[in-house]
Amino acid sequence: MGKHVIAGAGQVGSEVARLLAGQGHEVVLVSRSGSGPDLQGVRKAVADVADRERLTTLAEGADTFYNCVNPPYHRWAQDWPAMAGSMLATAEATGAGYVILGCLYGYGAPERPMRESDPLTPPSAKGAIRAGMWREALAAHEAGRVRVTEVRGSDYFGPGCLDQSHLGDRFVPRLLGGKPVRYVGDPTQPHSWTYVPDVARALVAAGAGDRAWGRAWHVPTNDPMTAQEVAERLCALAGVRNPGVKTMPHWLVRTAGTFSPMLGELEELRYQFVRPFVMDSTDFRTTFGMEPTSMDEALTGTLAWWRNRSATAA
């Protein structure tokens, strides 16, 4: 059994910790608040991941270091450079394999399903930040200073996904409450949706052995569905009437963005929701023998999480 350090105790980082602890590994889960699941084998550590010295101390002797950090959208430009630099330096100093949780923002507006071999030509400032992070990490790998890989998913959904998920608290609770969803794009466009437990499984698989290093991978993800199709299936599984998904007028999204940092940051990513946005995860599935959780099973798990959350709150 080995030692694994995870930066970020959100829905993905916490799930990675559960998987690794379940395999009998020593896990250090790092966050500013010291949050995360209370599990045997998981030590929760309080640290700012931008603090290179502190992070290197925590990661001493680690086999793998996982970057599962996700700062608020409106803080990316301020927060990512120092954090990314610190985590890359930590992996280099300790010799730990470096597994980065990535996204699809670095690709250009797609004309076809996105693949890992596609060039990084980001049309947004956030995409440029993520593309720069990967280029810097890959350059360190190619120079022989660190082993690195990046695992990229599309828009997340599932247990723990709230305001930063398009299938989160603006979607599931409204449907269950009989209220139509106000969608920020075109709900009739095909879109890839990545289930959070599959993200965690892919990260753990990438960090084990030597197959993943030196390139990016796409998380196993089901065939695309429109937001309307997701709503219809979710309501059928929940046994409730489908109130529907309606387009939120663009002017209203822009106006709301002046009051909501989250909505305000979606403007430059609007291209992802007004045209097909589809990813191909064939490479990971064939190399690692891992298939995505079926959409029905994923939506059922999502429903169970939200219903448990409502019952707990009540």
C-alpha positions in Angstrom: 0.0 0.0 0.0 1.2 3.5 -0.7 0.8 7.1 0.4 -1.4 9.4 -1.7 -1.9 13.2 -1.2 -5.0 14.9 -2.5 -5.3 18.7 -2.8 -9.0 19.7 -2.7 -11.7 18.2 -0.5 -14.7 18.9 -2.7 -16.9 16.3 -4.3 -14.2 14.9 -6.5 -11.3 15.0 -4.0 -13.4 13.5 -1.3 -14.5 10.7 -3.6 -10.9 10.0 -4.6 -10.0 9.8 -0.9 -12.8 7.3 -0.3 -11.6 5.1 -3.1 -8.0 5.1 -2.1 -8.7 4.5 1.6 -11.0 1.6 0.6 -8.0 0.1 -1.2 -6.0 0.3 2.0 -3.8 3.3 1.1 -2.6 6.0 3.4 -4.4 9.2 2.3 -3.7 12.8 3.2 -6.6 15.1 2.1 -5.5 18.8 2.0 -7.8 21.8 2.1 -7.9 25.2 3.7 -10.7 24.2 6.0 -9.6 20.7 6.8 -12.9 19.3 5.5 -13.6 15.9 4.0 -15.0 12.5 4.9 -14.1 10.9 8.2 -12.7 7.6 7.2 -10.1 5.2 8.5 -6.8 5.8 6.6 -7.7 9.4 5.7 -5.8 12.2 7.5 -7.3 15.7 6.9 -4.7 18.4 6.8 -5.3 22.2 6.8 -3.1 24.0 4.3 -3.2 26.6 1.6 -2.0 24.7 -1.5 -0.2 27.9 -2.7 2.1 27.4 0.3 4.8 25.3 -1.4 6.8 24.6 1.7 3.8 23.3 3.7 2.5 21.3 0.8 5.9 19.7 0.2 6.1 18.7 3.8 2.7 17.0 3.7 3.6 15.2 0.5 6.9 13.8 1.6 7.1 10.1 0.7 3.9 10.2 -1.4 3.5 7.9 -4.4 0.9 10.1 -6.1 -0.2 13.7 -5.7 -3.7 14.6 -7.0 -4.7 18.1 -7.9 -8.5 18.2 -7.3 -8.6 21.9 -6.5 -11.4 24.0 -7.9 -11.3 27.7 -6.9 -14.5 29.8 -7.5 -14.9 30.7 -11.2 -14.4 34.4 -10.5 -11.1 33.7 -8.7 -9.3 31.6 -11.4 -7.1 34.4 -12.7 -6.0 35.4 -9.1 -5.8 31.9 -7.5 -4.7 29.4 -10.1 -1.1 30.6 -11.0 0.2 30.3 -7.4 -1.6 27.1 -6.6 -0.7 25.4 -9.9 3.0 26.4 -9.5 3.0 25.1 -5.9 1.5 21.8 -6.7 3.8 21.2 -9.7 6.8 22.1 -7.6 5.7 19.8 -4.8 5.4 16.8 -7.2 8.8 17.6 -8.5 10.4 17.9 -5.1 8.9 14.7 -3.7 9.0 12.5 -6.8 5.3 11.9 -6.5 3.4 11.2 -9.7 1.2 14.2 -10.5 -2.4 13.7 -11.5 -4.3 16.8 -12.5 -8.1 17.1 -12.6 -8.7 19.0 -15.8 -11.5 20.2 -18.0 -12.4 20.8 -21.6 -12.1 24.6 -21.6 -8.6 24.4 -23.3 -10.1 23.2 -26.6 -11.5 25.5 -29.1 -15.3 25.6 -29.8 -15.8 22.1 -31.2 -17.0 21.2 -34.6 -16.8 17.5 -33.8 -16.4 15.3 -30.6 -13.3 16.5 -28.7 -10.4 14.2 -28.4 -7.2 14.4 -26.2 -5.1 14.9 -29.3 -7.0 18.1 -30.3 -4.9 21.3 -30.2 -5.4 23.6 -27.2 -6.8 26.8 -28.7 -9.0 28.1 -25.9 -11.6 30.8 -26.8 -11.9 32.0 -23.2 -9.7 33.4 -20.5 -10.5 30.5 -18.2 -9.5 28.1 -21.0 -6.2 29.9 -21.5 -5.5 29.5 -17.7 -6.1 25.8 -17.8 -4.2 25.3 -21.1 -1.2 27.1 -19.6 -1.2 25.0 -16.5 -1.2 21.8 -18.6 1.6 23.1 -21.0 3.8 23.9 -18.0 3.2 20.6 -16.3 3.8 18.7 -19.6 7.0 20.6 -20.2 8.3 19.5 -16.8 7.4 15.9 -17.6 9.2 16.1 -21.0 12.2 17.5 -19.2 12.3 14.5 -16.9 11.6 16.5 -13.8 8.2 15.0 -12.9 5.6 12.3 -14.1 2.4 14.0 -14.9 -1.0 13.4 -16.5 -4.3 15.3 -16.8 -7.7 13.7 -16.6 -10.4 15.8 -18.2 -14.2 15.6 -17.8 -17.1 17.5 -19.3 -19.7 19.2 -17.1 -20.1 17.3 -13.8 -23.2 16.0 -12.2 -24.0 13.7 -9.3 -23.7 13.6 -5.5 -22.3 16.8 -4.1 -22.7 18.9 -7.3 -24.3 22.2 -6.3 -24.1 25.7 -7.7 -21.1 25.1 -10.1 -23.0 22.3 -11.9 -25.5 22.9 -14.6 -27.3 19.7 -13.4 -27.0 20.8 -9.8 -29.1 23.0 -7.5 -30.6 25.0 -10.4 -31.8 21.7 -12.0 -32.6 18.7 -9.9 -34.4 20.4 -7.0 -36.6 22.5 -9.4 -37.6 19.4 -11.4 -38.4 17.5 -8.2 -40.4 20.5 -7.0 -42.5 20.6 -10.2 -40.9 23.8 -11.4 -39.4 24.3 -14.9 -35.6 24.7 -15.2 -34.3 27.9 -16.6 -31.3 26.8 -18.7 -28.5 29.2 -19.6 -28.1 27.9 -23.1 -30.1 25.9 -25.7 -31.6 22.8 -24.0 -32.0 21.0 -27.3 -28.2 20.8 -28.0 -26.4 17.5 -27.4 -24.0 17.8 -24.5 -21.6 15.5 -22.7 -22.2 15.1 -18.9 -19.6 13.4 -16.7 -20.6 11.6 -13.5 -18.5 12.6 -10.5 -17.9 9.0 -9.2 -16.5 8.2 -12.7 -14.2 11.2 -12.5 -12.8 9.9 -9.2 -12.4 6.3 -10.5 -10.5 7.7 -13.6 -8.2 9.7 -11.4 -7.3 6.8 -9.2 -6.8 4.5 -12.3 -4.5 7.1 -13.9 -2.4 7.4 -10.8 -1.8 3.7 -10.6 1.0 2.3 -12.7 2.8 3.9 -15.6 0.2 3.9 -18.4 -1.2 7.4 -17.9 2.0 9.6 -17.7 2.9 12.2 -20.3 -0.5 12.9 -21.8 -4.1 13.9 -21.2 -7.1 11.6 -20.9 -10.8 12.0 -21.0 -12.9 10.5 -18.2 -15.2 7.7 -19.4 -18.4 9.5 -20.3 -21.8 8.4 -21.7 -23.2 9.4 -25.0 -24.3 13.0 -25.1 -27.8 14.0 -24.1 -29.6 17.3 -24.3 -30.7 19.1 -21.1 -34.3 18.3 -22.1 -33.5 14.6 -22.4 -31.7 14.6 -19.0 -34.7 16.3 -17.4 -37.2 13.9 -19.0 -35.2 10.8 -17.9 -34.6 12.1 -14.4 -38.2 12.8 -13.9 -39.2 9.4 -15.2 -36.8 7.7 -12.7 -38.1 9.9 -9.9 -41.7 9.2 -10.8 -42.7 12.8 -11.1 -44.2 15.0 -13.9 -41.6 16.7 -16.0 -42.1 20.5 -15.8 -39.6 21.0 -18.7 -36.5 22.9 -19.4 -36.7 26.4 -20.9 -34.1 28.7 -22.3 -33.1 31.6 -20.0 -32.9 34.7 -22.3 -29.4 35.7 -23.0 -30.1 39.3 -21.8 -31.4 37.9 -18.5 -28.3 35.7 -18.0 -26.1 38.8 -18.6 -28.1 40.9 -16.2 -28.1 38.2 -13.5 -24.4 38.0 -13.9 -23.9 41.4 -12.5 -25.3 40.1 -9.2 -24.1 36.5 -9.3 -20.3 35.9 -9.7 -21.1 32.3 -10.9 -23.5 33.4 -13.7 -21.3 36.3 -14.6 -18.4 34.0 -15.4 -20.5 31.8 -17.7 -20.7 34.5 -20.4 -17.3 33.5 -21.9 -18.3 29.8 -21.8 -21.6 30.3 -23.5 -20.4 28.7 -26.7 -20.5 25.3 -24.8 -24.2 25.5 -24.3 -25.6 26.9 -27.6 -24.1 24.3 -29.9 -23.2 20.6 -29.6 -20.5 20.1 -26.9 -19.4 16.5 -27.1 -16.3 14.6 -25.9 -14.9 11.3 -27.0 -13.5 9.1 -24.1 -12.5 6.1 -26.3 -8.8 6.3 -25.4 -9.3 5.9 -21.6 -12.0 3.3 -22.0 -9.9 1.0 -24.2 -6.6 1.6 -22.3 -7.9 1.2 -18.8 -10.9 -1.0 -19.5 -13.2 1.3 -17.7 -16.7 2.2 -18.8 -18.9 5.1 -17.5 -21.7 4.4 -15.1 -24.9 4.0 -17.1 -26.9 7.2 -17.3 -29.9 5.6 -15.5 -27.7 4.5 -12.6 -26.0 7.8 -12.4 -29.3 9.8 -12.4 -30.7 7.4 -9.8 -27.7 8.0 -7.6 -28.1 11.7 -8.1 -31.7 11.6 -7.2 -31.0 9.6 -4.0 -28.4 12.1 -2.9 -30.7 15.1 -3.4 -33.6 13.4 -1.7 -31.4 12.5 1.3 -30.2 16.1 1.4 -33.8 17.4 1.5 -34.7 14.9 4.2 -31.7 15.9 6.3 -32.5 19.6 5.9 -36.1 19.0 6.9 
